[in-house]
């Protein structure tokens, strides 16, 4: 008899898992407590997969042999509690995809910031030398969908802590951990330690044949590593010290040392600018070297890469004022990186759904670089209270258009307007992409 698989959540990862499960002969049922987008509904119908929306039918769900839980659903969800209480195994979509990847290799990237940029850069390097590669996970298609519809020899996966929470055997040949800062603490009982452990699950199944690429300048990573016995090949990267194996930057030169291979490159040739991007570039370059990609190709790819939409994306200069869209900055640490790379007097657009933010982290940078703050959200009390003594002007708005207009009025020729909200977008927008697009459209209307 076919194994009963219930998939909770019908977004990209849930639908991807459903398509793969159907292909592999499972009896599949998809349940989403909210609405299901029309395009996903059609895919499920076309594949003859049963689904429900706006309800979770307990009887049907609790009859499952196994449950694939979408990463957006928290443990405190009543249905998840009931599934756990009954002892039904719960896995994530990347775990489910892992079962059917065959002989393919995986490079998985996680971290609080820079995941998407590093994933896209590594994909860009690999694509230059090998067509048989896909970029999946939090960026693009889900891992399971890619396996079902167009399997590849190499998968470059952006993974979040939520996806790692429900793995069992998932093992990347290359694991990259960029950094760890306080984020999503609402999902981890406000315990930073729980979030750290979650990120480190990326290496828990690795063996001596695999690689662990991590930032040795990140104190949180280094402290946690001291508590672990790791079975993998560590390749640290740094901008503060030389490392025997891995990568470092010294005198504006990136040096990579992996086995016999040596790669050197001037940081002035990096397409991605700013200190945070130097780390991302090192991580992607080390990973590419472990995949056997030649240094000439790495140099070429790193120097001609275009950054991602909504991540430090230059939009336009309007009457001498630059506009930058960093809508993907959904936590304070991301905004810190953005401000750190600003060279001009800045009007900063902040706000949205606060995930337990500590604005102390950016206080000094705001005092140094920010002339005015525009709060874009439904509840701006916390931001106003924190920054009222640190900047002379704070304005409240409730749309991207109003934020752009207010910022433009506050900026002078030679200034810069940076939308780097440090918050989630769900109060006023569908998601951070929607927020970024509305921002860009409003800039173009000026």
Phi, psi and omega in degrees: 000143182294142178289135181275117180245123175254134179247121180265118180099126184241049170269202182301316184287320180295316180292321176302314179296321180296316181296318180292318181297318179299316180299327184268008172089014176283157168272109192253135173225128181251129181232127178231122180294343179249198179281152176251131180301146185304318182295324178288321177302315182297318179299317180294318178297313181299330181267007182055045178256128179289141177209163173223150180229145177079006182202152170240106182283105187304314184302314182291317183292318184283000174267004184288150170278333182202151180235133170259118184258128176296145185297337182284349184267120183282162179297333183283355175301134185300322181293320179297318178301317181294321179295315179298316182299327181278351178079019178284130180299135179242127178231165177267166180297326179291328176293317180296315178300323183302326180301331189243020183280347181066222184272006182297153176263156179231133165246120183245136184239128173222174184148163180286329182219148175089000182303308186296318180297314182294319178299312181295323180291316179297319177299317180300318179295313183294322182296331181296330184246346188210120181287335190274057184220145177229148176253119188222184178096228180293350184236118180083214182287160174286155180303312183297318179299315182301317180296319181291320191256330182203073183298147182232169178279337181221131176245127175254112190246126169273119182241139177263167177300324182297324178290325181286337182301328186243038174268163178229302182245354183310124183217111174277144173293328178234121177245129178244125174242108189281315185187164175222120174227165186295115180209153176056026185295340176299334180271351184239038179052030181056030177250111180302322182303321180296320180293319179299312181301321180299314179298321183287350177296345179301335182250002190295336180255004183290154180236184184297343179276350188260170182238140175240109183257120186214160181272115182280352177275352182269112185299321181298316179297312184298317180298317182290326179299327180297337181272351187250153166254117183254146186257009190248178177270110181282133176231086181286158172228151189206154169246005185244341183211158174278143177240149181290318176230139182121228182209153174206163177243127179217135181051042178064019176243132172273128178243125175246133179228103178228123188046231182275342185290133176235131178233131173234147182201140178286136179294342179289345177270353179293134176291326181271125184260162178098151184301315182300324180285337174295321176296314181299320181293319177299313183301313181294322182291321177297315180301317180298321180296318179295337177276002177082017179281134186291149186298328179299319181291321178297313179304313182300313184293319182293331183272345181241018181282139175259136183290168186279155172296142177072006177238101182049045185268119177291128184260303182189163168248120181244116182045049175084001179251123178276141176242128180237130181260108177239046185300336181289350177286089182258008174219166187295325181298320178299318179294325176302312180301318181296311181296323182300330182266002180284133180252353184241162174300131194239137165261121188254127174263118183237160167121165183143218179271115183282128181258037183086039186292143171248101185285352177304327182302326182254004185305312183294318180294323178295314179300322185283323193241343190256125180268335180203151176242133173251117181272119181244096181185175179273337178223105186252009187306313185298316181294314182298315181300317184288319189262357187301330179266357187256337174228152185282334185231126173229128182239143177254136176220166181230025173201161179296320181299313179295324179296317180294315181296317180295318180296318182297322178293324183280337183274150174245168179305133181094350177274177181224139174254121182243117170266103178223082201291338182065009184221160172291167192253001196286355178285322184242346188227165177290319182193182183293332178294316179299317178300315180296318181294318179296322177298312182296319179297319181294324177296318183292339180275350183298000000 
